[in-house]
Amino acid sequence: MADPRAAQFWDKGRLISHSLGEHDTKSIVWDYVAVYPPGAIWQESPPEALYHGSPVIKVTEAARAAIAQALAGYRSK
């Protein structure tokens, strides 16, 4: 990813998938995008996302809009 504010991880053990609701092989969470507010911290479970959706290819514009909205709110503080 070209933007240093973004993070992308390889989750070999599917720890994030489990934290997002995976309970068997049919419920594996993949190809998923979530936008969190600036400063969001994951504790024992993920914080509430400003936006989430999948598959990524179908939600790119909505994810972009959520990111822009989050950044606009962050900059106005």
Buried (B, 14 or more C-beta within 10 A) or exposed (E): EEEEEEEEEEEEEBEBBBBBEBEEEEEBBEEBBBBBEEEBEEEEEBEEBBBBBBEEEEBEEBBEEBBEBBEEEEEEE
